[in-house]
């Protein structure tokens, strides 16, 4: 019987295959180390550059003073702030349809629904009496449709006013927020309280002079949205919620939008989203962690300028935080029970 010799030494092909496989494994290991390193570096960079979250709660130990106008309105209604707060809280607790709309709208704008609850509670505690039902707002919204009023000061309509040469620098701005902010700034700098071409203009806000033909200085609807604010945020709301863009020449359409609960909620969310974004990009501060701060800004407005002021203070070494006003203080003080509504 003849034996068959078997060469157990690896062939050149086998050696080549094993060498290639080893190199592949080594490359994969190195690649994995590089990827993990880059991921860690990215995480550390993101952490180092993340906006600082505002600490929870109130900065003031006691509630700041409530403005006299709010006190007088409440007394005239023969009620109290505590009664108005309890009424709106109870209505939210029993209105599952509204709470559902709040959650859905908040999700569309990437904010926590507690911010919208805080704004509604604040407005109906200090600025208006609590609503009776959503249906009452739908009815009020419908009542504006087809009316012929316009946004104007005396005999000068808003479109004619902003067509003046003083507003030429705004003409190239297509974004509604930048456009109307530009126009508001020019009003403040060149028209407010001054006489131009023989015509005197009131020493009052742009929104009060041109955009509130019924009750100057007041806001309307579930979210108490100012018509000028609605025009500013029209593009964002159209993009996020799909509603038709507002037109300053259609005053009835603007009022219908801010009175309609569904559309009004979208504008509320847009106001809050804009405030959060302004503080994050301008002051490197994350106010989304503090509903009292977002409620304060919803109440007083001016998030861009206030964020710039805060950024300037912090740059000079003053490590302070945004502070809540009387309105936001209430929201933080009652935060636990308000969150239970959701």
C-alpha positions in Angstrom: 0.0 0.0 0.0 1.4 3.2 -1.1 1.1 6.3 1.2 0.1 9.7 -0.1 2.2 12.5 1.1 0.3 15.5 2.3 2.0 18.9 2.5 0.7 20.5 5.7 2.6 23.7 5.0 0.3 26.7 4.0 0.3 27.4 0.4 1.2 30.8 -1.0 -2.5 31.4 -1.7 -3.5 30.5 1.9 -0.7 32.7 3.3 -1.8 35.5 1.1 -5.4 35.1 2.1 -4.6 35.0 5.8 -2.4 38.1 5.5 -5.1 40.0 3.7 -7.7 39.0 6.3 -5.3 40.1 9.1 -4.8 43.4 7.4 -8.5 43.8 7.0 -9.2 43.1 10.7 -6.4 45.6 11.6 -7.9 48.3 9.4 -11.4 47.7 10.8 -10.0 48.0 14.3 -8.2 51.2 13.5 -11.2 52.6 11.8 -13.4 51.7 14.8 -10.9 53.5 17.1 -10.9 56.5 14.9 -14.7 56.6 14.7 -15.0 56.2 18.5 -12.5 58.9 19.0 -14.2 61.3 16.6 -17.6 60.5 18.3 -16.1 61.2 21.7 -14.4 64.4 20.4 -17.8 65.5 18.9 -19.6 64.7 22.1 -17.1 66.7 24.2 -17.2 69.6 21.7 -21.0 69.6 21.8 -21.0 69.5 25.6 -18.5 72.3 25.7 -20.6 74.4 23.3 -24.1 73.5 24.5 -26.3 76.3 25.7 -26.3 76.5 29.5 -29.7 75.5 30.9 -31.5 77.9 33.1 -31.8 76.4 36.6 -35.3 75.4 37.6 -37.6 77.5 39.8 -37.7 81.2 40.5 -34.8 83.6 41.0 -37.0 85.8 43.2 -38.0 84.5 46.6 -41.3 86.5 46.5 -43.5 87.3 43.5 -42.6 90.6 41.8 -45.2 93.3 41.9 -48.2 92.9 39.6 -48.8 96.0 37.4 -51.5 98.4 38.4 -53.4 97.9 35.1 -53.8 94.2 35.8 -54.9 94.9 39.4 -57.5 97.4 38.2 -58.9 95.1 35.6 -59.3 92.3 38.1 -61.0 94.5 40.7 -63.3 95.9 38.0 -64.4 92.3 37.3 -65.1 91.9 41.1 -62.7 88.9 41.3 -59.2 88.1 42.4 -56.0 86.7 40.8 -56.4 83.5 42.9 -60.0 83.1 41.7 -59.0 83.6 38.0 -56.1 81.2 38.3 -58.3 78.5 39.8 -60.9 79.0 37.1 -58.5 78.6 34.2 -56.7 75.7 35.9 -60.0 73.9 36.4 -61.1 74.6 32.8 -57.9 73.1 31.5 -58.3 70.2 33.8 -61.7 69.4 32.4 -61.1 70.4 28.7 -59.4 67.3 27.3 -59.9 68.6 23.7 -57.8 71.7 24.4 -55.1 69.8 26.2 -54.9 67.4 23.2 -54.5 70.4 20.8 -51.8 71.9 23.1 -49.8 68.7 23.1 -50.1 68.2 19.3 -49.2 71.9 18.6 -46.2 71.8 21.0 -44.9 68.7 19.3 -45.0 70.4 15.9 -42.8 73.2 17.2 -40.5 71.1 19.3 -41.4 72.5 22.7 -42.7 71.0 25.9 -46.5 71.6 26.2 -46.0 73.0 29.8 -44.7 76.2 28.1 -48.1 76.7 26.3 -50.0 75.8 29.5 -48.0 78.4 31.4 -48.8 81.1 28.8 -52.5 80.3 28.8 -52.7 80.3 32.6 -50.7 83.5 32.9 -52.8 85.4 30.3 -56.1 84.3 31.8 -54.9 85.0 35.4 -53.6 88.5 34.8 -54.7 89.9 31.5 -58.3 88.6 30.8 -60.9 86.6 32.6 -60.9 82.8 32.0 -62.7 81.6 28.9 -66.0 79.8 29.3 -65.3 77.2 26.5 -63.3 76.8 23.3 -66.6 77.2 21.4 -66.9 80.8 22.6 -63.5 81.6 20.9 -64.6 79.9 17.7 -67.7 82.0 17.6 -65.7 85.2 18.3 -63.3 84.3 15.5 -66.1 83.8 13.0 -67.5 87.2 13.9 -64.5 88.9 12.4 -64.8 87.2 9.0 -66.0 89.6 6.2 -65.6 92.8 8.3 -64.2 95.8 6.5 -62.0 97.4 9.1 -58.3 97.9 8.4 -55.0 98.5 10.1 -54.3 102.3 10.0 -53.5 105.4 11.9 -56.2 108.0 11.2 -56.5 108.1 7.4 -53.1 106.4 6.7 -53.3 102.7 6.1 -50.4 100.4 7.1 -49.4 99.6 3.5 -49.2 103.3 2.6 -47.3 104.0 5.8 -44.5 101.3 5.3 -44.2 102.4 1.6 -42.6 105.6 2.8 -38.9 106.1 1.9 -37.9 105.7 5.5 -38.7 102.0 5.3 -36.8 101.4 2.1 -34.1 99.3 3.9 -36.7 96.8 4.9 -38.0 96.2 1.4 -35.4 93.5 0.6 -36.4 91.3 3.6 -38.7 88.5 2.7 -38.9 86.7 6.0 -42.0 88.0 7.9 -40.2 88.3 11.3 -37.2 90.3 10.0 -39.5 92.4 7.7 -41.9 93.5 10.5 -39.1 93.8 13.1 -37.3 96.2 10.7 -40.4 98.2 10.3 -41.0 98.3 14.0 -37.5 99.5 14.7 -37.8 102.3 12.1 -41.1 103.4 13.8 -39.3 103.6 17.1 -36.3 105.5 15.8 -38.0 107.9 13.3 -41.7 108.2 13.9 -42.7 107.5 17.5 -43.6 110.8 19.2 -42.4 112.9 16.3 -43.9 115.1 13.6 -43.1 114.1 10.0 -44.2 116.1 7.0 -46.6 118.0 9.2 -48.2 114.9 10.7 -47.7 114.1 14.3 -47.4 110.5 15.5 -48.3 109.2 19.0 -45.6 108.4 21.5 -46.7 104.8 21.6 -45.8 101.3 20.4 -46.1 100.5 16.7 -48.6 97.7 17.4 -50.8 100.0 19.5 -50.9 102.8 16.9 -51.5 100.9 13.7 -52.6 97.3 14.6 -55.4 97.5 17.1 -58.3 99.4 15.7 -60.7 98.3 18.5 -58.9 98.7 21.8 -55.4 100.1 21.6 -53.0 98.2 23.8 -55.0 95.0 24.1 -54.6 91.6 22.7 -57.1 88.9 21.7 -58.0 85.3 21.7 -57.0 82.2 23.7 -53.3 83.1 23.5 -53.8 86.9 23.7 -51.7 87.3 20.5 -50.9 90.8 19.3 -51.8 91.4 15.6 -48.2 92.7 14.9 -46.8 89.6 16.6 -49.0 87.4 14.4 -47.7 89.2 11.3 -44.1 88.7 12.4 -44.5 85.0 13.0 -46.7 84.3 9.9 -44.0 82.6 7.9 -43.0 80.3 10.8 -46.6 79.3 11.5 -47.3 78.7 7.8 -44.2 76.5 7.6 -44.9 74.5 10.7 -48.7 74.3 10.7 -49.6 74.9 7.1 -51.9 77.9 7.8 -52.2 80.6 5.1 -49.8 83.5 5.5 -51.3 86.6 7.0 -51.7 89.9 5.1 -51.6 93.3 6.8 -54.1 94.5 4.3 -56.6 91.9 5.5 -57.1 93.0 9.1 -60.2 90.8 9.5 -58.2 87.8 8.5 -55.5 88.6 11.0 -58.0 89.0 13.8 -59.8 85.8 12.8 -56.5 83.9 13.0 -55.6 85.1 16.5 -59.2 84.5 17.7 -59.5 81.0 16.3 -58.2 78.6 19.0 -56.5 76.2 16.6 -54.6 78.9 14.8 -54.0 80.9 17.9 -52.3 77.9 19.6 -49.9 77.7 16.6 -49.0 81.4 17.1 -48.5 80.8 20.8 -46.1 77.9 20.1 -44.3 80.1 17.5 -43.8 82.9 20.1 -42.3 80.4 22.6 -40.2 78.6 20.0 -38.7 82.0 18.8 -37.9 83.0 22.4 -36.1 79.8 23.1 -34.1 80.0 19.8 -33.2 83.7 20.4 -31.8 83.0 23.9 -29.9 79.9 22.6 -28.3 81.6 19.6 -27.7 85.1 21.1 -27.0 84.5 24.8 -26.0 80.8 24.7 -28.7 80.1 27.3 -31.3 77.3 27.2 -34.5 78.7 28.6 -36.6 75.7 27.6 -35.7 74.2 31.0 -37.7 76.9 32.8 -41.4 77.5 32.0 -41.5 80.6 34.2 -38.9 82.3 32.0 -40.7 81.4 28.7 -44.0 82.6 30.3 -42.3 85.9 31.2 -41.1 86.4 27.6 -44.5 85.5 26.3 -45.9 88.2 28.5 -43.3 91.0 27.8 -42.0 90.1 24.4 -38.7 91.4 23.0 -36.8 88.2 23.2 -34.1 89.2 20.8 -33.2 92.5 22.5 -33.4 90.9 26.0 -31.2 88.0 24.9 -28.6 90.5 23.6 -28.7 92.4 26.9 -28.2 89.2 28.9 -25.4 88.2 26.6 -23.7 91.5 27.1 -24.0 91.2 30.9 -22.6 87.7 30.9 -19.7 88.7 28.6 -18.7 91.4 31.1 -18.4 88.7 33.8 -21.9 89.0 35.4 -23.0 85.3 35.5 -26.6 86.0 36.0 -29.7 84.2 34.6 -32.9 85.4 33.0 -35.3 86.5 35.7 -39.1 85.8 35.8 -41.6 88.6 36.2 -44.8 88.4 38.3 -46.4 86.4 35.5 -43.7 83.8 35.1 -43.2 83.6 38.8 -46.7 82.3 39.2 -46.1 79.6 36.6 -42.9 78.3 38.4 -44.6 78.6 41.8 -47.5 76.4 40.6 -45.5 74.2 38.2 -46.2 70.9 39.9 -50.0 71.2 39.7 -49.8 72.7 36.2 -47.8 69.8 34.9 -50.5 67.4 36.3 -52.9 69.0 33.7 -50.8 67.2 31.0 
